[in-house]
Amino acid sequence: MGFDLGLFLLRLTVGVTMAGHGTQKLFGWFGGGGLDSTAAFFTSAGYPSGRAFAVVAGLTETLGGIGLALGLLTPLAAAALLGTLINAMATRWGGGFFVPDGIEYEILIAMAALSLALTGPGRLSVDARLPVLRDNRLDVAVGAVALGGVTAAVVLLIRG
């Protein structure tokens, strides 16, 4: 039971944190800049159509975070967060490892999401209640993570 409780706490913490980041981008909640500010940042970071990418990032973080917190479609939720965090690392790259300009936070959250995709959500999750998703399969997890990585790479290529 300790294993499942540990996975639950990790999923909940990472999921709620990322959902909060998403709502900062979309709605300006929790002291965030909201969609206009986020769009301006994406434009300044070289993304074409900064507003569209701000919406995609905000929705991905919000919905992926909620999915991870609930343990719902866990490999896909984790992969969505991983893809977003790869883009965040690429945007911030060059400032060293530690704050204020480093990427240690992004790496920590990305590795937590990757770990959850590979281990599965545990028994204290929605996935554990659904017959099709009950058994965590490594091939599904690896496929989801690959999808997140490919999507991140495509977005980075669009960014230039």
Buried (B, 14 or more C-beta within 10 A) or exposed (E): EEEBEEBBEBBBBBBBBBBBBBBBBBEBEEEBBBBEBBBBBBBEBEBEEBBEBBBBBBBBBBBBBBBBBBBBBBBBBBBBBBBBBBBBBBBBEEEEEEEEEBBEBBBEBBEBBBEBBBBBBBBBBBBBEEEEBEEBEEEBBBBBBEBBBEBBBEBBEEBE
